[in-house]
């Protein structure tokens, strides 16, 4: 959580993604409080990550 908070403070406009195998409500809540934008539970969350990255690419006009 410390790293997330530091990254959020240093790069406020960045998209912060946390991926973990721990599906714990307290951890999820702490991650969002620390500044995470997307919380993924492995392994199933990686399709969500792919979808979100495509949305960011489309928003910024990036063609893959």
Secondary structure, 3 states (H helix, E strand, C coil): CHHHHHHHHHCCCCCCEEEECCCCHHHHHHHHHHCCCEEEECCCCHHHHHHHHHHHHHHCCCCC
